[in-house]
Amino acid sequence: MSFLTPLFLLGGLAIAGPILFHLIRRATKDRTAFSSLLFLKPTPPRLNRRSRIENWLLLALRCLALGLLALGFARPFLPKAKAILPSSKQSQRIVLLLDGSASLQRPGATEAARSQTLAQVRQFSDAQELAVLTFDRSSRTLVSYADWKATPPSDRAALVEGRLNDWKPGWSGTQMATALMGAAETLMETGTGAEPQIRQLVLISDFQEGSHLESLQSYEWPKGVELVLNPVVVRPPGNAGLQLITEENSATPASNAVVRVRVSNTADHTRDQFEVGWLRPDGNGFQGAPTKAYVPAGQSRTLVLPLPEVPGVQRLQLTGDPALFDNTVYVAPVPVTRARVLYVGADDTATPRQPQFFLRRAFPEGTRPVIDWTARKPDELTPAEAAAANGLTVVTAPLPATTTRALRTGVDAGGTVLFLAGSPEAVASVGELVGTPTLASQKASAAGGALLGEIDFRHPLFAPFADPRFSDFTKIRLWKHQQVDFTSLTNARVLARLDSGDPGLVEIPLGRGRVIVMPWGWTPEDSQWVLSTKFVPFLYALLEYSGAVPTATVGSYQVGDDLPLPDLLGNNLRMQLPDGTEVALTPGATNFSGTSLPGSYRLLGSSSPVLWAVNLEPSESRTLPTAADDLERLGAPLARDIPATADTQARNEHLKAAEAEGQQKLWRWILGATFLILILESVAAGWSARKNQSKLQEATA
Amino acid sequence: MTSAAPNSGSLVSPAALMRIRNLELRARVVVEGFWAGLHRSPFHGFSVEFTEYRQYTPGDDPRYVDWRVYGRSDRYYIKKFEDETNLRCLLLVDQSRSMSFGSQGYTKAQYAATLAATLARFLDQQGDAVGLLSFDQRVRDYLPARHRPGHLRQLMLALEKPAGGTATDLVQPLEHVSELVRKRGMMVLISDFLLPLDRVEQTLSRLLAIGHELTVFQVLDPREIDFKFDQASLFQDVETGQTLYVDPALARQEYLRRFEAHREAFAAVCRRLGARLRPVVTDQPLELVLFDFLRERSRPSARVRGGRT
């Protein structure tokens, strides 16, 4: 029997009350009428003569009632049986999950993780099944159940120790949630032997803040799995990190290029003065003077640094932080991407408020990709040029038949044509282009303008607008449009319809390419389309969809990411890793997936060398050990033997006690018993009083 | 003489008697029982003044002439009627609050009233004039001594009033009596006399000085005499309401000593004054009290006049 509020037991001291009252009870309440006090003298009260208990039953009942009341207020409960301690080791299945992420590269952390894992292994050395997994972005098995079973118990620690000595933490980020879910499934595997009674998952980690636990939110833990947290304490705590802020859409000339980096500092760090600068190629000292950064604990600062005009991958170094693992950032020169756009229209760039005018302003100078413009009047476009148009072609005017046929060749070869068919002649031209000369159309104009409805947001052209914040097209009014009947084209896909039901945007695949028909004009007299906020994102989506922009080598990479390989594969291609080793690439491979180290990756053997910079995952720098609390908050089935501080342990004990007490509610029974005893007491007191009275009457009769 | 005492087996116990609610009925039970027990008594008619003949003098009512005597002796004699008596008895009954104590199931006041009623009825049956003066610290009711139909009933009614008052004061009522009653007669004083005696003697001596014959009944409860209480408690004075914590086991000796001293002192006063003192305990049958009273009274020698000449 334990008590939730044992202080109330002091109320039991009130039992002394009835005892005292019973002892010192004087007949002060009894009055005897007498004819005259003439001959009487007052008697001094003599308690000791009366100090004997007269009614044992009443006294006992009253004491019992008070005692029970105090007991009830102390909220007693029967403590739950302690969680079954792993004494029956034969029926245990244990998974030791060892964090091998980059944050374990901090000084002392690797050794601590190793020794803690070994300590756990020694503790469970005679367990039936045990596996040691290590995880960062993904999980790997160090010791499998089979290895464990095949080793006699006396050699198991040596086995694990041997494997651990070969192991060291990697450079990837921490995907703790994925690892936990995988390990829990491993625990639940149905093996060949008897089903284990205890399935314990021991997590050995530094529980850093950036452990990516979000997906545990909706995870339902399998029944019977118990999670034991075994924190690796890193001394000294705190870490400052350097992260590249990716900003890849800038195509500014290399002389003006800047790099933005963020210096972050964890809340438990004691330092706040750092320096950031470009390392020399040989790694000794900075190129020029480093930039000083003052970052208080728990905050971050963004620095803008000019990119040095040196070829190759540059290294940016943070100094002032003893945890070196995240102090270097690799910056690769960003290659300029180019896209070819052919414009065919009656207007020229100087004419304002015409389609080409708007189109040119949608792709201003200095942005990525760099557009190679070709503008032609319909009659100036040579068939050779038309046939070579395998990029993006925007046609705003009807085309001569010969040009149309040549353009068809270009489309078949993979070109994309955006045809603005705002006039019957243009519709007829579309008909010729797609091979249906009888494409019927008629001019339509709705009062107040037509609106775009029924948009297929799954299509890549409209995918950027799929978010509800951007999906409102009702502000765009189309004053004039052509009502085109595409029913004869079976492969035509309507991407958007007008509110009248007419097709608003139609994609017609042709060969390897496609024709996208927009049956309205771009001038402000025809529609509000070019003036709307959707115009520019639509054009970029179109550019990407057309394949005019090469997607490879764009972006920033983190350790563990796949590097996309460009289409310039030759024979004998090799990837040079940051440590200098070379890995041969299989011909036809589109990705390279061996990015286990941060640094520069160089593609060798191609016509022009391609460089990638691979950095640490930025969340690895968030090393504040809060993930243990997060796990508890996310409802992980934690075993209660976490080495917690005395304070939290006491709190947890109290919570458990409160829970047990709340379930048992013994106080109700005790209170009921108290009431019963009080009733008994009343009955007994009444009986006693009656007895006394009748005795008195007998005495006086 | 003493052998003629009423057979105690035929006596009505006071407790049984007190269960009769009507005081008149109670008095009748006692008196009739007394008569029944007294049928061989040599004291029959002792207190009746002998009827006498007186020679007729002009002015007498001719109705009262005894014509038989005239027939025999040829003289006119006036016959004195039996209901004409020269015994005038005044019952002085204490109805103060102290009389309302009783441990026997009835109070001293009830017992005293029954005693007074019994005496009144008895004397009335004998043809004596009976009067009543009830008092607490002052006179409550006064009925002059008379012998006439209805008087007894009035007297009973006055006796049936419950005890009241906050104190017992003999002085003032008795002085009142000595002013009211000039004719000599018999005074029967019924009280518990639980009061300071300093002025009692003086008052009583004045009463006796007028020539009254004084009989004193001191009515006491058995508990007052033996003080047999077993529990310590707050003892409350029924007159004043004053309380006192008393443990009987400890206070009993002292009480009995002081109580006896008081009784002795009062008895001495009565002896000195020549008053007959009859201590009555409320568990005593009333017939015995009446018997003793009559026996006392039949011995004129017992009428001690003290040292007075």
Interface residues (C-beta under 8 A of the other chain):
Chain A: R26 A27 T28 D30 R31 T32 A33 F34 S35 S36 L37 L38 F39 L40 K41 P42 T43 P45 R46 R50 A699 T700 A701
Chain B: S98 M99 F101 S103 G105 K108 D192 L194 L195 P196 D221 E224 F229 D230 Q231 A232 S233 L234 F235 Q236 D237 V238 E239 T240 Q242 T243 L244 Y245 V246 D247 L250 A251 E254 Y255 R258 F259 H262
